[in-house]
């Protein structure tokens, strides 16, 4: 019996997130105040008292979700993961949990990632869409039909749920094609850009230098990384996979399948929301899931 700890990504945020933790835990308060100092603005004010719109700014969302997850992990006693993984942004949280990154370095990289992604979105206006009820292979086949517009698979969330990413025109056309092919729904998402697509190349180049300059330690357990869903313990390979993650799809379905194949029976989601618990249940019905949020 092995215990996997999983960490959510952008989209799990909610107004008031982390407030109770800040008010009731001295160590958590120290982490939050340290984060305010590192970021150069009081992110706690936005997390605790901001609106949904305030929290949707990429420069706020990504550090907020990271902080909520990591501070929960650090202040909950007796958490000993046998393996970790995170969905997109959540991979950074998972790397703090398995001690590859320090809290401070993890937060600095997430802040740089958020700013770089925001700039990439401004350079290339773009979007994403959720495709429901269509086989992954069929979605991939339709994406390949687009040669003059960028349309690629971005998030393999669970069987029958795949998010595509690309240019605004390409995604609009692809949604029509997906529905024609039998998708139950093909819905454009309210996101700032085409995450996990070639349109994030400017952000990848920007983040590459920051990751290269950051010290990655030897982990306490394997991290299953988004780019290929495989477990890694070599800090240099983990670094490269983290860089490639920005323009590559998140292979979450395959990640959970590989964790289960390697002995994971219990999955604990740490951070805001319960999205990943739901996805795990759709991928592996036998697995036990719970959340710390």
C-alpha positions as CSV (number, residue, x, y, z in Angstrom):
1,X,0.0,0.0,0.0
2,X,1.5,3.3,-1.1
3,X,0.3,6.8,-0.5
4,X,0.3,9.4,-3.3
5,X,0.0,13.1,-2.6
6,X,-1.3,15.3,-5.4
7,X,-1.5,19.0,-5.8
8,X,-4.0,21.1,-7.8
9,X,-3.3,23.7,-10.4
10,X,-4.8,27.0,-11.6
11,X,-8.6,27.1,-11.5
12,X,-8.9,25.7,-8.0
13,X,-8.7,29.1,-6.3
14,X,-11.6,30.6,-4.3
15,X,-12.2,33.9,-2.4
16,X,-11.1,33.5,1.3
17,X,-8.6,30.7,0.5
18,X,-6.1,30.2,3.3
19,X,-7.7,32.7,5.7
20,X,-8.6,30.2,8.4
21,X,-5.2,28.6,8.2
22,X,-3.5,32.1,8.6
23,X,-5.7,32.9,11.6
24,X,-5.3,29.6,13.4
25,X,-1.8,28.4,12.8
26,X,1.3,30.4,13.8
27,X,3.6,28.5,11.5
28,X,1.2,29.1,8.6
29,X,1.1,32.8,9.4
30,X,4.9,32.9,9.2
31,X,4.9,31.3,5.8
32,X,2.3,33.6,4.5
33,X,4.1,36.7,5.7
34,X,7.3,35.4,4.2
35,X,5.5,35.0,0.9
36,X,4.2,38.6,1.0
37,X,7.8,39.8,1.4
38,X,9.1,37.6,-1.4
39,X,6.4,38.6,-3.8
40,X,6.6,42.3,-3.0
41,X,2.9,42.7,-2.5
42,X,0.4,41.4,0.1
43,X,-1.0,38.4,-1.7
44,X,-2.8,37.5,1.6
45,X,-5.1,40.5,1.3
46,X,-6.2,39.3,-2.2
47,X,-6.5,35.7,-1.1
48,X,-8.5,36.4,2.1
49,X,-10.6,39.4,1.0
50,X,-10.4,39.6,-2.8
51,X,-13.1,38.8,-5.3
52,X,-13.1,35.9,-7.8
53,X,-12.0,38.5,-10.5
54,X,-9.1,39.6,-8.3
55,X,-8.0,36.0,-7.9
56,X,-8.2,35.2,-11.6
57,X,-5.2,37.4,-12.4
58,X,-2.5,34.9,-13.4
59,X,0.1,36.8,-11.3
60,X,-2.1,36.2,-8.3
61,X,-3.7,32.8,-9.1
62,X,-0.6,30.8,-9.5
63,X,1.2,31.9,-6.3
64,X,-2.1,31.8,-4.3
65,X,-2.8,28.1,-5.3
66,X,0.8,27.2,-4.7
67,X,0.8,28.9,-1.2
68,X,-2.4,27.3,-0.1
69,X,-1.2,23.8,-1.1
70,X,2.4,24.1,0.2
71,X,1.5,25.8,3.5
72,X,-1.2,23.1,4.2
73,X,1.4,20.4,3.5
74,X,4.0,22.0,5.7
75,X,1.6,22.6,8.7
76,X,-0.2,19.2,8.6
77,X,1.7,16.7,10.8
78,X,2.8,13.2,9.8
79,X,2.5,13.5,6.0
80,X,4.9,11.1,4.4
81,X,4.3,10.6,0.7
82,X,5.6,7.6,-1.2
83,X,5.2,9.5,-4.4
84,X,3.9,12.9,-5.5
85,X,2.5,14.7,-8.6
86,X,0.9,18.0,-9.4
87,X,-1.4,19.2,-12.2
88,X,0.4,21.8,-14.2
89,X,1.2,24.6,-11.6
90,X,0.7,21.9,-8.9
91,X,3.9,20.2,-10.0
92,X,5.8,23.0,-8.3
93,X,3.9,22.4,-5.1
94,X,4.7,18.7,-5.4
95,X,8.5,19.5,-5.7
96,X,8.4,21.4,-2.4
97,X,6.6,18.5,-0.8
98,X,9.3,16.0,-1.9
99,X,12.0,18.5,-0.9
100,X,13.4,19.1,-4.4
101,X,12.7,22.8,-4.0
102,X,12.7,25.0,-0.9
103,X,9.6,26.9,-0.1
104,X,11.3,30.2,-1.0
105,X,12.7,29.0,-4.4
106,X,9.4,27.3,-5.3
107,X,7.5,30.5,-4.7
108,X,10.0,32.6,-6.7
109,X,9.8,30.2,-9.6
110,X,6.0,30.2,-9.5
111,X,5.9,34.0,-9.5
112,X,8.2,34.1,-12.5
113,X,6.2,31.4,-14.3
114,X,3.0,33.4,-13.8
115,X,4.5,36.6,-15.0
116,X,6.1,34.9,-18.0
117,X,2.9,33.2,-19.0
118,X,0.9,36.4,-18.7
119,X,3.4,38.1,-21.1
120,X,3.2,35.2,-23.5
121,X,-0.7,35.5,-23.5
122,X,-0.3,39.2,-24.4
123,X,2.0,38.4,-27.3
124,X,-0.3,35.7,-28.7
125,X,-4.0,36.1,-27.8
126,X,-5.2,32.6,-27.5
127,X,-7.5,30.3,-25.5
128,X,-8.4,26.7,-24.4
129,X,-11.5,24.5,-24.6
130,X,-12.7,21.4,-22.7
131,X,-13.8,18.5,-24.9
132,X,-16.1,16.0,-23.1
133,X,-17.3,12.5,-24.2
134,X,-14.8,12.0,-27.0
135,X,-12.0,9.4,-27.2
136,X,-8.5,10.9,-26.8
137,X,-7.3,9.4,-30.1
138,X,-10.2,11.1,-31.9
139,X,-9.4,14.5,-30.3
140,X,-5.8,14.1,-31.3
141,X,-6.8,13.3,-34.8
142,X,-9.0,16.4,-35.1
143,X,-6.2,18.6,-33.7
144,X,-3.8,17.4,-36.4
145,X,-6.3,18.6,-39.1
146,X,-5.4,22.2,-38.2
147,X,-2.3,23.2,-40.1
148,X,-2.6,27.0,-40.3
149,X,-3.9,27.5,-36.8
150,X,-2.4,26.2,-33.5
151,X,-4.7,23.5,-32.0
152,X,-3.1,20.9,-29.7
153,X,-4.1,18.6,-26.8
154,X,-3.2,20.4,-23.5
155,X,-4.6,18.5,-20.5
156,X,-5.4,14.7,-20.5
157,X,-7.6,15.0,-17.4
158,X,-9.4,11.7,-17.4
159,X,-10.9,9.3,-19.9
160,X,-13.5,11.4,-21.9
161,X,-12.2,14.7,-20.7
162,X,-9.4,16.4,-22.7
163,X,-8.6,20.1,-22.8
164,X,-7.3,21.6,-26.1
165,X,-5.2,24.7,-26.4
166,X,-4.4,27.1,-29.3
167,X,-5.2,30.2,-31.3
168,X,-8.7,31.7,-30.7
169,X,-9.8,31.0,-34.3
170,X,-8.3,27.5,-34.2
171,X,-10.0,26.6,-30.9
172,X,-13.4,28.0,-32.1
173,X,-13.2,25.9,-35.3
174,X,-12.0,22.8,-33.4
175,X,-15.0,23.0,-31.0
176,X,-17.3,22.8,-34.1
177,X,-15.3,19.8,-35.4
178,X,-15.4,18.0,-32.0
179,X,-19.1,18.3,-31.7
180,X,-19.5,17.0,-35.3
181,X,-17.4,14.1,-34.3
182,X,-19.7,13.2,-31.4
183,X,-18.4,15.1,-28.4
184,X,-21.0,15.7,-25.7
185,X,-19.6,19.2,-25.2
186,X,-16.8,21.3,-26.6
187,X,-16.7,24.4,-24.4
188,X,-14.3,27.4,-24.7
189,X,-12.8,28.1,-21.2
190,X,-12.5,31.5,-19.5
191,X,-8.7,31.4,-19.4
192,X,-6.1,34.0,-20.4
193,X,-4.3,32.0,-23.0
194,X,-3.2,28.8,-24.6
195,X,-1.4,27.1,-21.7
196,X,0.6,23.9,-22.5
197,X,0.9,24.7,-26.2
198,X,3.6,26.0,-28.6
199,X,2.2,29.5,-28.0
200,X,3.8,29.4,-24.5
201,X,7.3,29.2,-26.1
202,X,8.2,32.9,-25.0
203,X,7.3,32.0,-21.4
204,X,9.3,28.7,-21.6
205,X,12.4,30.6,-22.7
206,X,12.0,33.1,-19.9
207,X,11.4,30.5,-17.2
208,X,14.3,28.3,-18.5
209,X,16.9,30.7,-17.1
210,X,15.2,31.0,-13.7
211,X,15.0,27.2,-13.3
212,X,18.6,26.7,-14.5
213,X,19.8,29.2,-11.8
214,X,17.8,27.5,-9.0
215,X,19.2,24.7,-6.9
216,X,17.2,21.4,-7.1
217,X,17.9,19.0,-4.2
218,X,17.6,15.2,-4.2
219,X,14.0,14.2,-3.5
220,X,12.6,12.2,-0.7
221,X,10.3,10.3,-3.1
222,X,9.7,10.1,-6.8
223,X,7.8,12.9,-8.6
224,X,5.5,11.8,-11.5
225,X,6.0,14.7,-14.0
226,X,3.4,16.1,-16.4
227,X,5.4,15.8,-19.6
228,X,5.4,12.0,-19.8
229,X,3.7,10.8,-16.6
230,X,6.9,8.9,-15.5
231,X,8.5,9.0,-12.0
232,X,11.8,10.9,-11.6
233,X,14.4,11.3,-8.8
234,X,17.3,12.9,-10.8
235,X,17.2,16.7,-10.1
236,X,18.7,17.5,-13.5
237,X,16.0,15.5,-15.4
238,X,13.3,17.0,-13.1
239,X,14.6,20.5,-14.0
240,X,14.4,19.8,-17.8
241,X,10.9,18.3,-17.5
242,X,9.7,21.3,-15.6
243,X,10.9,23.6,-18.3
244,X,9.3,21.5,-21.1
245,X,6.0,21.4,-19.1
246,X,5.0,24.9,-20.3
247,X,4.7,23.9,-24.0
248,X,3.8,20.2,-23.5
249,X,0.4,18.6,-22.5
250,X,-0.4,17.6,-18.9
251,X,-0.7,13.8,-19.0
252,X,-2.8,13.5,-15.8
253,X,-4.7,10.4,-16.9
254,X,-1.4,8.6,-17.6
255,X,0.2,9.9,-14.4
256,X,-2.5,8.4,-12.2
257,X,-2.5,5.1,-14.1
258,X,1.3,4.9,-13.6
259,X,1.1,5.7,-9.9
260,X,-1.5,3.0,-9.5
261,X,0.6,0.5,-11.5
262,X,3.5,1.3,-9.1
263,X,1.5,0.5,-6.0
264,X,-0.5,3.7,-5.1
265,X,-3.7,2.8,-3.4
266,X,-4.4,6.1,-1.5
267,X,-4.5,9.6,-3.1
268,X,-4.6,12.7,-0.9
269,X,-5.2,16.0,-2.7
270,X,-3.6,19.0,-0.8
271,X,-4.8,22.5,-1.6
272,X,-8.0,24.3,-2.7
273,X,-10.9,22.4,-4.2
274,X,-11.4,18.7,-4.9
275,X,-11.0,18.5,-8.7
276,X,-8.1,16.0,-8.7
277,X,-9.9,13.7,-6.3
278,X,-12.8,13.5,-8.9
279,X,-10.4,12.9,-11.7
280,X,-8.6,10.1,-9.8
281,X,-11.9,8.4,-9.2
282,X,-12.7,8.5,-12.9
283,X,-9.3,7.1,-13.8
284,X,-9.0,4.5,-11.0
285,X,-12.3,3.6,-9.3
286,X,-10.6,1.3,-6.8
287,X,-8.3,4.0,-5.4
288,X,-9.1,5.7,-2.1
289,X,-9.2,9.5,-2.2
290,X,-9.4,12.3,0.3
291,X,-8.5,16.0,0.5
292,X,-6.8,18.3,2.9
293,X,-8.1,21.8,2.1
